[in-house]
Amino acid sequence: MSSKEAGDGISAQNKSTWSSFLKSIASFNGDLSSLTAPPFILSGTSLTEYSAYWAEHPALFVAPAQEPDAEKRALAVLKWFLSTLRQQYCSRSEKLGSEKKPLNPFLGELFLGKWDSDANVGETSLISEQVSHHPPVTAYAIRNEKHGVQLQGYNAQKASFSSTIFIKQIGHALLTITPPGADKNDPSQQEQYVITLPPLHVESLIYGTPFMELEKSTYIVSSTGYISKINYSGKGWLSGKKNTFNASLYKESEGEKKPLYTIEGQWSDTFTIKDARTKKEVETVAVKDLKTTPLTVTPIEQQDLYESRRAWRDVAANIETGNMDAVSHAKGKIENAQRELRKAEKAEDREWERRFFDRVDENYDPLFSALAQKAGLTSLESDKTGGVWRFSPEKAAGAKSPYHKVGGEGLGVESQ
């Protein structure tokens, strides 16, 4: 992108505001998420909704559970993961012209929905919950009961500035798959895959048209002895294409130097899978052409008070119209109510009750701990995520609104 092209993304009236914001970033020492961004870069979407990007291609999400061969299951998991990157990290900038700053979720915020696919795929459900506010942490569970596939995880972000914004993602995802013929209710017959999260940095920041770029490496480590390593390189200053990566799938027992499959290309566009043993191309995946399945959510008027789109609707509507005074007022109502709720909890020596997730001991599961170590998660950094979070099927069973014991007073509105 040339300077002229990039500069076209920001209007003349916003250039001085953007320049001031960049200066404030450069001189700021704390977590950048606490800074107030210029109105034209604000999003009316809460960060809790971002969990949905993991499964907007439900057929790819369940595909590993339909593959009888363990090696090809591991490859199907890698293909699915790579297919999520475009949605997670660049779909917003393409729709909106640039990456926008999402709304910071409040503790207990929920985003619930489902994907209805064809009869072969079945229904895939999403539960996303803000399990911590200081530090901000979103946990999620995506389930397809027909195929016995579940993805759960949580993440926090730590932003810093050094010539541009760098974002460290703290947390991980845990994929559980039921192979063909296995019992979906027997954990011993299921496979686990620990997935690490890529570091990010923001490109084109100076021009006011920011977009995300991934860097360094991530891993997918399976309980069946297969490991995937993904290396992200990005565009660089002088040459290359943006969103570039290469990946390899190998047996843990044989090591990275003897790959079974290699993949390379652009995670936002097209990548090619090759069999490393025969050197033959297996498949070319044009992720840019993959159709997403829309997430179905309850109409806003019927949502629980704590569901994202209902809770933030006034804020989102005023961001859309550019009425920033009204945005501040609507946000202030929620934030002040939340502060009062925290004061009351502290005075009564109690903690906010998470609706769908539990805080667990770091060493709760020896298998997970072993896989996490192999994935490079030598520390789960639970002090930076308020704990290690796991989905509770028991809490989710038969759950219906109202989801929290506290009503509208926690959001500064009248209860249902």
N, C-alpha and C positions, 0 to 999 in steps of 0.2 A: 504494500500500500504506500503510495507516495504521500508527501506532506500535503500536497494540494487536495488529494482525495480524502485523506484523513481529516484535514481541516474543514472540509465541507460538512462534517457531521455535527458541528456545533455552531449555533447561530451567533451573530456578532454581539447581540445583547447579553448572551450568556458567557462570553469569553472572559470577561473580567471576573465574574463570579467563579468560574472554573479555575482561573489562575489563582485567585485568593484561596480556594479550597486546596489546590495543589501545594501552595506555600504552607498552609496549616498542617497538611499531611507531613511535609518534609521536616517540620519542626516539632512534630508530636512524638512523645516517647512512649505513650501507653498503647492499649489495644485500639486499633483504628476503627473498630466497629462502633465505638462509642462516639465518634465524630458525627456531626450533623452534615449530611451531604446536601449539595445544591438541589433545589426542587426538581430541576429537569432530569436528574439522574435517579430519582426515587421511583421505586416500584410499589404498586399496590398489592403485591403478592407476598404472603408470609413465607419465611424460610421453611416452615413445616410442610409446605406443599412440595418442596424440592425432593422429598422422599419418593414421590411418584415417578421420577425420572428413571428409577431402577427397572421399571416393568412396563414401559409403554409399548413393548413388543412382547405380549404375553406368550405367543407361540414359541419364541426363542427362549423365554424364561423357563418353560416347561420341557423344552426339547431334550435336555440331558436325561430326564426321567424316562424317556421313551427309547433310549439307546442301550441295548444289552451289553455292549462292549465297554469295559471300564476306561480304556484309553480314549475311545471316541467320546465317552461321556465327559472326560476331562477337557477334550477339545471343544465340545459343545458348550461347556461352561465358559471357556475362554472366549469363544465366538459371541456368546450372549453378553459377557461383560464388556467386550469391545464395542458391541452395538449400543450399549447404554451411554457411552462417553459423549457422543454427539448431543444427545438429549440433556445430559447433565450439565455440560459445560459450554455449549455454543448455541443451542436452540433459541435461547432468550435473546441473545445479541442479534440473531438473524431476524427474529420477529419484530424486535423493538428498535433495531438500528445500532444498539450498543448494550452492553451489560448494565443492568440497573441494580441499585442497592435495595435488597429485599427488606421487608418489615422484620424487625427483631421480635421473635415470638415471646409471649409471656408464659410463665410457669403454668402448666396444665392445659395449654392450648392443644387442640386436637384437629387433625385433618384426616377424614375418613372417606373412603370411596371404594369402588370396585370396577374391574374391567370385565365386561361381558363379551366373550369371544365365541367362536364356533363350538359345536358340540364336542369336537376332539380336544380342544383346549379347556373348555369349561370356564368357571368363574375364578377370577383372581382378585383377592381383597387386599386393601391397604389400611393399616392403622399407623398414624404418625402422631407422636406426642412430644411436647416440649417437657423433658424430665428435669431440666435444670435451667435456671435463669442466670445465676452467677456461679460458675461460668455457663454461657448459653450452650445447651446440648439438646439435640433432637434425636429421639429414638424412633425406630420404625420396624414394622413387621409386615411382610408381603407374603400372602399364602395362597396356594392353589391346592385345595384338598383333594381334588379329583386325581392329581398326579403325585401327591405327597411331596410337594416342593415348598420350601419356606426360606425366605431371606429375612434375616433380622440384623440389626446393627444400630449404631449410634455414632454421631460425630459432633465435634466442636471445631471451631476454626480460630486460629491465632494469626492476626494480620500485622505485618510490620512494613516499614518503608526503607528502601535503599535503592535509589534511582527509579524504582517503581514499587508497586504494592506486591508483597509476597505473602502467600496464605499457606500456613501449615494446617493440614487437616488431621485432627486427632480423633482416633477411634478406629473402627473396623467394621466389616460386614461378615456375617456367618451364614453360608448357604447350606441348607440340608436337602438332600435328594434321596428319594426312594427309587432304587433301580427297578427295572421291570421284574415282576415276579416276587419282589420283596414285600414284607408286611409294613404298611404305612404306620402302624401303631407300635412297631418294635424298633426302638432306637438302635439296637445292635445290628439291624439289617440296613440301616441308612448310612449314607456317606456325608461327610462334612467337608466344606471348603472354606478356609479362612481367606478373606480378601482384604488387602491393605489399600489405603486411600492415597491418591497422588497429591504431592504438593502442587500449588498453583502460583502463577504470577499473572499480573495484568499487563497486557500489551496495549499500545496506542493510548495510553493514559494522558499524555501531554496534549493530544488532539481532542480530548473529550469524547472519544468513541471507543471506550474500553471493551476489551474482550479477553476471555480467559485462555491461558496457555498452560499446558501440563508440563511437568519437568521431573527429572530423576527417574526412579523406577518403582513399580509396585509388583506384588506377588499374589498368586492364588495357589494355596497349598492344600492338597486334598488328603483325606484319610486313606485313600487307596494308593498313595505313593507317587502321585504325579504332581509336578510343580510347573506353574506358568510364571514367567518373568516378562514384564512389559517395560520397555525402555522408551521414555518420551524425550524427543529432542526439540520440537518446535521449529520455528522459522529461523531464528537467529537474526543478527543485525544485517548481514550482507547477502545471504543467499538461502536457498531452500524453501520448502513449502511449509505453511503453518500446520500445526496439529499432526506433525509427523511422528511415527513410532515404529518400533520393531519389537517382536515378541517371539518367545520360544516356549515350547512345551516339552518337558523331558521327565524321565523317570528319576526320582530322588536317588535311587541306587546306582544310576549310571552317570549322573551329573549333567551340568549345563552344557558341557562341551560335546555331548552326544544327543542333540535334540531329536525329537520324534517329528515335530512339526515346527515350521517357522512362519511368521506372519509379518507383513510389513505394508506400510501405506500411510494414509491419513485417517485418523479415527473420526474425523468429521465428514469424510467424503467416501473413499473407497480403499479397501485393503485386500490383499491376496494371501490365501493360505496355501502353503506348500508342504508336501511330505518330504522331510529332510533326508530320508533314507533313499527315496527314489528320485528326488529332485523334481518331481512332477507337481504341477499345480493341482490342488484339490478343489479350490473354490475361490471365486472373487466376489466379495460382498460389497455392494454399493449401499452403504448405510444412509447416504443422503437421499436415496430413493425408497427406503423402507417406510411403509406407512405405519403411523402410530395408531394405537387403539385408544379412543377417548375414554377418560376416566369418568365414571358416573358418580356424581355426588348428590346428596339430598338437596332439594331446593332450599335456598337460603332461609326463607321464612319458616321452614320446618326443621332447620338445623338446631342443634343444641347451642346454648349461649356461648359455650367454650369452643365451638368449631370455628376454624380460622376465618372463613369467608363471612360468617355472620358477625363474628366479633370485630372484624376489621372493615366492615362494609362502608361505614361512614368515612373512614380514613382513605380507603381505596377510591371511593367516589370523588372525594375532594382532591386527591392527587391527580385524578383523571381530568378534572376541570381546572386544575392549577390554583385552587383556593387554599393557599398554604396556612392562612390564619385558621381556617376551619380544620385543616389537617392537624395542626398543633393542638387545637381544642379537643378534637376527638381522640387523639393519641394520649393527651394529658389525662383524660377521664380514666382510661384503662390503666395507665402507669400509676396514677395516684391511688386508685383502688387497689392495685397490686401491692403498692408500698404499705398501705394500711393493713392489708391481709398478712403481709410478712411480719409487721409489728405485733399484730395480735397473736400470731403463731409463736413468736419469740417470747412474748409475755406469758403465754400458757405452756411454754416448753414443749411444743409439739412441731412436727414437720408436715409439710404438704404431702398428701397421700397421692402417689402416682396411680393413674387409673388402669393402665394396661401393662406396665413394666415394673420390674423389681430391680433393686440394687443388689448385686451378688458379690460374693468374695472373688477376688482375682483368680484364685486357684480352685474355683468351684468344680471344674471339669478337667481332669488330667489329659484327656485327648485334645481338647481345645488348647490347653496350655502348651502341649507339645507342638501342635500345628502352628500356633502363634509364634513360638520361638523360631521355627523354620522359616516363617514369613518375615522375620526380622523384627517382630514385635517383642523385643527383649524386655520392654516395659510397656504396660498398657496406659501409663500416665494417668491413672485414675484420679489423681489429685487435680487434673486439669479438665476432667469431665464429670466431676461430682460423683464418681464411682464407675463401676462396670455394670452396664444395663442389659437386662435380658427380658424378652417378651414372656408374658404369663398367659398361657391358654386358658387357665382357670379363671382369671379375671375377665377375659374376653368372652367366655361362654355365656351366651344369653344377654350380653350387655345391651342396654338401651338407655336413651336419654330420659332424665338428666344424668350425665355421666359423673359429675362431681357433687359432693355433699354441699359445697358452697354454691350459692346461686349468683344472681346478677350483681350482688354487692361487691363481688370480687372483680367486676369489670366496670363498675360505676354506672350500671344500668338496672332497670327494674327486672325482677325475675320473671320467668315464664309463668 
